[in-house]
Structures are given as structure tokens and as C-alpha cells.
Amino acid sequence: MKLLEVKAESRLSKILIGERLDNLIDYIVDRKCIIITDSLVNKLYGKNFPAGIPVIEIGLGEKNKTLQTLQTIFDSFIWNEADRSTLIIAIGGGIVCDVAGFAASVFMRGMPFGFVSTTLLSQVDASVGGKNGVNFSGYKNMIGVFNQPEFVICDVEMLRTLEERQFKSGFSEIIKAGAIKNPGLFYFCEENAERALKLDQDILTHMVYESVLVKATVVEADEKEKGERRLLNFGHTFAHALEKTTGILHGEAVSIGMIIAAMVSEKMEMISENETNRLRKILQAYGLPVEPNIDIVKLFSAMQKDKKREGDFIHLVLLESIGKAVTRKISYKQLEQITNDLRSYF
């Protein structure tokens, strides 16, 4: 097992990479707890949950990341006589972690919480960094808070029960971590695609650790996303618009979003065509999509409702090289012109 600590303003968060669900009991001794999970994880792993702890089950999919789901959770908190010392444990993927973390952060003005992350995407992204929230009116994470979990257990062994498409989707965030801040990780991903896709535990553990290390370093420097943390949004401005308009998985949308961002970087003469092609090749090696399959005008329209916009401007993350990203404040008028110029490429 490898331990990383995120020393953020809100809390010290321990990330336990390679720890097992079966050892969860060691982290909750003598504490009143409530577990939040989804129906699939409960079916697969409910028998491995610590005995005697109430379980709140939510539905599967992005459609359950809503205020209505929160109301159900809050009703269960009251029914189970939760108080401000009750530890909320999310066992699941990104949706479960986002919803449970937000519920714990606002109920009674704040309760402690921890995660057992069951998907590759959540192990390297959603469960790490302290962003918790729900969707609203069809827009991703429009209502949320910054608040760190006490701990995150990344059980790599649990990835064996992931559906293949969901599993591959998680590699986009690992590749993103390498692309923005760790060229060594990017190269490692290039060299080990076959072993990673075959669930080699040593390879996956290294990838998760290095990805989390990138995120932990950035979050420690900028927990509330006022500067450095914006780099973690590489590809995400386009990705959130793609998710809304096409319904593809988050990791798939990030893959396409990174290619568009790289092409914008190339258009602005920041990187070469060879670097864009290198990014495209590695994403394809992991079975990830690189074409948006949507009219670029529709994509731009959805991007205008991005929650990170500031008036007529948006902070867009671009590449200066593989392993080095920068943030540029770009007007929507300029971005519209750039994206329109890219239409012939898709």
C-alpha cells in the first residue's frame, strides 16, 4: 500500500492506494457510521461491508446526481439519528463520492466523511481533491462545495469488476495528469498500455499513485481553484459540453476535450502537430474516443454555460508541451472563432 497526504486548508486527507475494502474497519473503529453506495456496488460488494452499519443505496448513473437524491439521503440521516460526529462513508464511483461528500458537507453544517473508491476514474479524479456536488438543470456540478474527505481507499483489486468501457474511461484522467504536469507518467502510459488494460496490479497502482500525486500537489497549492488548480481542467471545458450534448461517459468526453484543447494549442502556435498526434495516439491506445461526433457550433453553445466562465471570458487550459500546461484567459468571441476554424478537422 502507498500513502499520500493532501494537506489542504479544509482538512488533512489521507489517500491509501492499494488498500483493500476488507480493511475499512481499521479506519472506523469506535465511530458511528453510515454507508452510502449504489445498487451495483451493493450487489457486488455489500457482503464485504463492515457489519452493523446502516447502508443508504442510491441509483446508478448521472441522472441520480440530483437534489432529489440528496433529499432521500437527508431523510435517511434523520431516520438513522445521524449527528455531526457521524462518519459518512461513500463506497462507489465518482457519482457516489460526489453526492455523499456533498451531503456530508452540508447536513448539520458538516459531518466527517471518507471514500472507498471503486472505479479507476474516481480513484484518480472524483474522490481526490475535495470537490463535492450535484448537477442542476442538466449542468454538471453546478451546486457544490470544496471539502476534503478524511481518507480515500483506492482498492485497485475492485477494478476487476468494472465494465470494460467504464474501466477504459478512467485512463483519460491518468493521461491528463501526465499531459499537464508529469511527462514521465505520460511516457509510462505510452509504454504500458497493454499491461494496464490487462489489469496488471503493479502497473495500475503506479499509474494511480502518480496521477494522485499530481493532483495532490496542485490541490495543496490551490484548493479553491483560484489559480494553479485550473490546470486540472485540461480538456474539461469541452468535455462538460460534450457530456451534456451527447451523453457519453465523463472520461470519454475528457479524451475528446483534450484533443480539442491540444488542437487549439496548436492553432495558437504553442505546440506542434507532432505533440497533438502523440496525445491522440496514446488515447487511442487505451480505447478512448478522439472525435467529438457533434457539430462544433452546438458544442460552443453548451460551453457558454460552463460554470467556470467569468463574464465574457473563460480560463482555458492549453499545452506548451507534453507535461506542461498553462491557463489562458480567452474571450468567448475569440474561442468561437478558434473552434469554428477547427470544424473542418471533425
CORRA-V705454 format. One record per residue. N is the residue number from 1. RES is the residue in one small letter. PHI is phi as a letter, one per 20 degrees, with the letter a starting at -180 (* if undefined). Layout:
N;RES;PHI, N;RES;PHI
This chain:
1;m;*, 2;k;d, 3;l;d, 4;l;c, 5;e;d, 6;v;d, 7;k;e, 8;a;e, 9;e;f, 10;s;f, 11;r;a, 12;l;e, 13;s;d, 14;k;d, 15;i;d, 16;l;d, 17;i;e, 18;g;n, 19;e;f, 20;r;d, 21;l;g, 22;d;f, 23;n;e, 24;l;g, 25;i;g, 26;d;f, 27;y;d, 28;i;c, 29;v;g, 30;d;m, 31;r;c, 32;k;f, 33;c;c, 34;i;c, 35;i;e, 36;i;d, 37;t;b, 38;d;d, 39;s;f, 40;l;f, 41;v;f, 42;n;f, 43;k;f, 44;l;f, 45;y;c, 46;g;g, 47;k;f, 48;n;e, 49;f;f, 50;p;g, 51;a;f, 52;g;n, 53;i;e, 54;p;g, 55;v;c, 56;i;d, 57;e;d, 58;i;d, 59;g;f, 60;l;e, 61;g;n, 62;e;g, 63;k;f, 64;n;e, 65;k;e, 66;t;c, 67;l;f, 68;q;f, 69;t;f, 70;l;g, 71;q;f, 72;t;f, 73;i;f, 74;f;f, 75;d;g, 76;s;f, 77;f;g, 78;i;f, 79;w;g, 80;n;e, 81;e;l, 82;a;f, 83;d;c, 84;r;f, 85;s;e, 86;t;f, 87;l;e, 88;i;e, 89;i;d, 90;a;e, 91;i;c, 92;g;r, 93;g;e, 94;g;f, 95;i;f, 96;v;f, 97;c;f, 98;d;f, 99;v;f, 100;a;f, 101;g;f, 102;f;f, 103;a;g, 104;a;f, 105;s;f, 106;v;d, 107;f;f, 108;m;l, 109;r;m, 110;g;p, 111;m;c, 112;p;f, 113;f;b, 114;g;b, 115;f;c, 116;v;d, 117;s;e, 118;t;d, 119;t;c, 120;l;f, 121;l;f, 122;s;f, 123;q;f, 124;v;d, 125;d;c, 126;a;f, 127;s;e, 128;v;d, 129;g;o, 130;g;n, 131;k;e, 132;n;c, 133;g;r, 134;v;c, 135;n;e, 136;f;b, 137;s;l, 138;g;n, 139;y;d, 140;k;f, 141;n;l, 142;m;f, 143;i;c, 144;g;a, 145;v;b, 146;f;d, 147;n;a, 148;q;e, 149;p;f, 150;e;f, 151;f;b, 152;v;c, 153;i;e, 154;c;d, 155;d;e, 156;v;f, 157;e;f, 158;m;f, 159;l;f, 160;r;f, 161;t;e, 162;l;f, 163;e;f, 164;e;g, 165;r;f, 166;q;f, 167;f;f, 168;k;f, 169;s;g, 170;g;f, 171;f;f, 172;s;f, 173;e;f, 174;i;f, 175;i;f, 176;k;f, 177;a;g, 178;g;f, 179;a;f, 180;i;e, 181;k;b, 182;n;b, 183;p;f, 184;g;f, 185;l;f, 186;f;g, 187;y;f, 188;f;f, 189;c;f, 190;e;f, 191;e;e, 192;n;c, 193;a;g, 194;e;f, 195;r;f, 196;a;f, 197;l;f, 198;k;e, 199;l;m, 200;d;f, 201;q;f, 202;d;f, 203;i;f, 204;l;f, 205;t;f, 206;h;f, 207;m;f, 208;v;f, 209;y;g, 210;e;f, 211;s;f, 212;v;f, 213;l;f, 214;v;g, 215;k;f, 216;a;f, 217;t;f, 218;v;f, 219;v;f, 220;e;f, 221;a;f, 222;d;b, 223;e;f, 224;k;e, 225;e;m, 226;k;d, 227;g;b, 228;e;g, 229;r;f, 230;r;g, 231;l;f, 232;l;f, 233;n;e, 234;f;g, 235;g;n, 236;h;f, 237;t;g, 238;f;f, 239;a;f, 240;h;f, 241;a;f, 242;l;f, 243;e;g, 244;k;f, 245;t;e, 246;t;d, 247;g;m, 248;i;f, 249;l;f, 250;h;g, 251;g;f, 252;e;f, 253;a;f, 254;v;f, 255;s;g, 256;i;f, 257;g;f, 258;m;f, 259;i;f, 260;i;f, 261;a;f, 262;a;f, 263;m;f, 264;v;f, 265;s;g, 266;e;f, 267;k;f, 268;m;e, 269;e;l, 270;m;e, 271;i;c, 272;s;e, 273;e;f, 274;n;f, 275;e;f, 276;t;f, 277;n;f, 278;r;f, 279;l;f, 280;r;f, 281;k;f, 282;i;f, 283;l;f, 284;q;f, 285;a;f, 286;y;e, 287;g;m, 288;l;e, 289;p;f, 290;v;c, 291;e;d, 292;p;f, 293;n;l, 294;i;b, 295;d;f, 296;i;f, 297;v;f, 298;k;f, 299;l;f, 300;f;f, 301;s;g, 302;a;f, 303;m;f, 304;q;f, 305;k;d, 306;d;f, 307;k;f, 308;k;e, 309;r;f, 310;e;c, 311;g;m, 312;d;e, 313;f;c, 314;i;b, 315;h;e, 316;l;d, 317;v;e, 318;l;c, 319;l;d, 320;e;e, 321;s;a, 322;i;f, 323;g;o, 324;k;b, 325;a;d, 326;v;c, 327;t;d, 328;r;c, 329;k;e, 330;i;c, 331;s;f, 332;y;f, 333;k;f, 334;q;f, 335;l;f, 336;e;f, 337;q;f, 338;i;f, 339;t;f, 340;n;f, 341;d;f, 342;l;e, 343;r;g, 344;s;f, 345;y;e, 346;f;d
